[in-house]
Amino acid sequence: MNLDSSLGFLISDTARHVKRLLYPGIAQLGIRGGSWYVLRALFEADGVTQRELANRLGTTQPSTLEMLRSMEKEGLVHFQRDTLDRRKLRIYLTDKALKLKTPLLRAAGEANSILLGGLTQAQEILLKTMLGTVRSAAADAIAQFELQSAVKESPTKLHLREEERQATETKRTAVDGRGPRIEAQQIASSIRKRKA
C-alpha cells in the first residue's frame, strides 16, 4: 500500500507541515510552538483548571502542568486559587499574553489562509467536519479500550473512568460550541451499529 494512501500518515504528515508553517511566525513574537495551543485554548476560555485545560487539549495533566510552569516563568500565565474550592488552581493569562493575542491570531490566520487557500468555503467546512469525525472515532475507540482495560483492574475504577470520560466529553462539546463533535458521534454510532 502506498504511504500516501495511509490516513494516519497523511494526518501526521499534514500536522508536521502545519507546525513548520505556523511556528516561525509565532516564534517571531517570542512564543514557542508548544505554548501556542495552550494560549489558543486560554484565549477561548481563560480561568480554567489544569484538568479542564488538559482535557481540552487532549494532553495528560503532568505534561500540561509542565508546559504551564514554563509559561509561568515566561510571564504568560499565572495561577490563582479558586474562590469556591481552594483545592483548585485556575489558570489565567497575564497582561503580556493578552497583548500578544491579536498578533498571534493574525499569524495563525495567515498560516490558515495558506493551508486553505486552494479550497472553497464548502470544502473547508467539509474538511473540518470530516476531520472532526475521524478524531471522534479515534477518541471513542481509545476511550473504549481504556474502559475495557479498567474492567480488568476493578469495577470501581471502571465507574470512575466512565464518569470522567462523560465529563470530558461534555466539557469538550461545550467549549467547542461546534457541531462536528456531535455529528461525529452520531456518524461513529451509526457505523458501529452497521458493523454489529
C-alpha positions in Angstrom: 0.0 0.0 0.0 1.3 3.5 -0.9 2.2 5.5 2.1 0.3 8.5 0.8 -2.9 6.4 0.9 -2.5 5.8 4.6 -4.9 8.1 6.5 -2.7 8.1 9.7 0.4 9.1 7.7 -1.5 11.9 5.8 -2.9 13.3 9.1 0.5 13.1 10.9 2.5 14.4 7.9 0.0 17.3 7.4 0.2 18.2 11.1 4.0 18.3 10.8 3.8 20.6 7.8 1.2 22.8 9.6 3.7 23.3 12.5 6.5 24.1 10.2 4.4 26.7 8.6 2.9 28.2 11.8 5.8 28.1 14.3 8.2 30.5 12.6 5.5 33.2 12.6 4.7 32.8 16.3 8.5 32.4 17.2 9.0 36.0 15.9 6.6 37.0 18.7 8.6 35.1 21.3 6.2 32.1 21.6 7.3 28.5 21.4 5.3 26.0 19.5 4.1 24.1 22.5 2.9 27.2 24.2 0.8 28.3 21.2 -2.0 25.7 21.7 -2.2 26.4 25.4 -2.5 30.1 24.7 -5.1 29.4 21.9 -7.2 27.4 24.3 -6.9 30.1 27.0 -7.9 32.8 24.5 -11.2 30.9 24.2 -11.7 30.2 27.9 -9.5 31.9 30.5 -9.6 30.8 34.1 -9.9 27.1 33.6 -8.4 24.4 35.8 -5.4 22.3 34.8 -7.6 19.3 34.3 -10.1 21.2 32.1 -7.2 22.6 30.0 -5.6 19.1 29.6 -9.0 17.7 28.6 -9.5 20.5 26.0 -6.0 19.9 24.5 -6.1 16.1 24.7 -2.9 16.1 26.8 -2.0 14.4 30.1 -2.2 16.5 33.2 1.5 16.1 34.1 2.6 17.3 30.6 0.1 20.2 30.8 1.4 21.2 34.2 5.0 21.1 32.9 4.1 23.4 30.0 2.2 25.8 32.3 5.1 26.0 34.7 7.4 27.0 31.8 4.8 29.5 30.6 4.5 30.9 34.1 8.3 31.5 34.1 8.0 33.3 30.8 5.3 35.6 32.2 2.5 34.3 30.0 0.2 32.7 32.6 -0.4 32.8 36.4 -2.2 30.5 38.8 -4.9 31.6 41.2 -6.8 29.6 43.9 -10.5 29.0 43.1 -12.6 31.2 45.4 -15.2 28.4 46.0 -12.9 25.4 46.1 -9.5 26.2 47.5 -8.1 22.9 46.3 -8.4 24.0 42.7 -5.9 26.2 40.8 -7.2 28.3 37.9 -5.0 29.4 35.1 -5.2 33.0 33.8 -3.4 34.8 31.0 -1.1 37.6 32.0 -1.2 41.1 30.5 1.8 40.1 28.5 -0.1 37.2 26.9 -3.2 39.2 26.3 -1.2 41.8 24.4 0.1 39.0 22.2 -3.4 37.8 21.4 -4.0 39.9 18.3 -0.6 39.4 16.6 -0.6 35.6 17.4 -4.1 35.2 16.0 -3.1 37.2 12.9 0.0 34.9 12.4 -2.3 31.8 12.8 -4.8 33.3 10.4 -2.1 33.9 7.8 -1.0 30.2 8.1 -4.6 29.1 7.8 -5.1 31.2 4.6 -2.1 29.4 3.0 -3.4 26.0 4.2 -7.0 26.5 3.0 -6.2 28.8 0.0 -7.0 26.0 -2.5 -10.3 25.1 -1.0 -13.8 26.6 -1.4 -15.7 27.6 1.7 -17.9 24.5 1.4 -14.8 22.3 1.0 -13.2 23.9 4.1 -16.4 23.2 6.2 -16.5 19.6 4.8 -12.8 19.1 5.6 -13.2 20.3 9.2 -16.3 18.2 9.7 -14.6 15.1 8.3 -11.5 15.6 10.5 -13.8 16.1 13.5 -15.4 12.7 12.6 -12.1 11.0 12.3 -10.8 12.5 15.6 -14.0 11.5 17.4 -13.8 7.9 16.1 -10.2 7.6 17.3 -11.1 9.2 20.7 -14.1 6.9 21.1 -12.0 3.8 20.3 -9.3 4.9 22.7 -11.9 5.5 25.5 -13.5 2.1 24.8 -10.1 0.4 25.0 -9.3 2.2 28.3 -12.7 1.2 29.7 -12.1 -2.5 28.8 -8.7 -2.3 30.4 -10.3 -0.8 33.5 -12.8 -3.7 33.8 -9.8 -6.0 34.4 -8.5 -3.6 37.1 -11.6 -3.2 39.2 -15.3 -2.3 38.8 -14.8 0.9 41.0 -12.2 2.2 38.6 -14.4 1.4 35.7 -17.2 3.5 37.1 -14.9 6.4 37.9 -13.3 6.4 34.4 -16.7 6.3 32.7 -17.8 9.3 34.7 -14.6 11.1 33.9 -15.0 10.3 30.2 -18.5 11.6 30.1 -17.5 14.8 32.0 -14.6 15.3 29.5 -17.0 14.8 26.5 -19.5 17.3 27.9 -16.8 19.9 28.5 -15.2 19.4 25.1 -18.6 19.8 23.3 -19.4 22.9 25.4 -16.0 24.5 24.8 -16.0 23.7 21.1 -19.5 25.1 20.6 -19.4 23.5 17.2 -21.4 20.7 15.5 -18.7 18.4 14.2 -18.1 16.7 17.6 -21.8 15.8 18.0 -22.2 14.9 14.3 -19.1 12.8 14.5 -20.5 10.9 17.5 -23.7 10.2 15.5 -21.8 9.0 12.5 -19.5 6.8 14.6 -22.5 5.4 16.4 -24.2 4.5 13.1 -21.0 2.9 11.8 -20.8 0.7 15.0 -24.4 -0.3 14.6 -23.9 -1.3 11.0 -20.9 -3.4 12.0 -22.7 -5.1 14.8 
